[in-house]
């Protein structure tokens, strides 16, 4: 009996030793390091960035399956998507609050990675929430079930996380201080907070110059076009203001309609509005605009002595003056002849 127990014990020890050597060999020859590297480790509110997952094996390895668990602060960051050069469709993602889980199971031959190389495995896309508070936000992770195509387990030696330093900056000024379309009227009247305008031009007008001035001298203004579509059609001209931060943008749209009818209507509407608000002042100007005969330079800009009424020529007086001049001329000629 003791001999049988001894035999079984010896056999078990040998098997255990062989298995231990086998896995020790696998682990020793196939240790893998993972680390995270952000494209921007100091993003601001509402800014997008990516976190790259790099892999560095100690020997040539094949990666065919794993479960990646990534922890981040969902009150500051939003996960927006994944990309990989190794067939993105093979990576399945599951998001639950602060935990992002990514399962990789190849439907081909896996991913072969050479020893000593730092290979980009995944690109994980995030966006900083607009209301995120300033400060450091850590992203950490772990790998489970890492194995090759033969289902041999690979040993993960390290998994280095990363920190994201979120900062808030004042919003750049992307407003316009002035906007015009040559001599044509914008509807509604320009207001920096209004971004949609209409303007009517004659059908013969094939291009138009939009003038725009940014409130911030360091902001850039770009106007999309000046040529107009065919007569009878409208054209959207977009004025884009890029803030001094080179990121913030605001767009103003001027819709130009080439139509004689619409143009006449806009002119008529503009004149009626101007007339209703200035009839009283115009009547006062007209009553005082007559140029006084023999008036001083201060009283009248017309030193010639002709009486003119603004917008209405006095033909009777003009005829009388001409007649007097003719009579005087005839008198002088006759006197010289004698």
Secondary structure, 3 states (H helix, E strand, C coil): CHHHHHHHHHHHHHHHHHHHHHHHHHHHHCEEEEEEEECCCCCECCCEEEEEEEEEECCCEEECEEEEEEECCCCCEEEEEEECCCCHHHEEEEEECCEEEEEEECCCCCEEECCCCCEEEEEEEEEECCCCCCEEEEEEEEEEEEECCCCCECEEEEEECEEEEEECCCCCCCCEEEEEECCECCECCCCCCCCEEEEEECCCCCECCEEEEECCCCCEEEECCCECCCCCCEEEEEEEEECCCCCCEEEEEEEEEECHHHHHHHHHHHHHHHHHHHHHHHHHHHHCCCCCCCCCCCCCCCCCCCCCECCECCHHHHHHHHHHHHHHHHHHHHHHHC
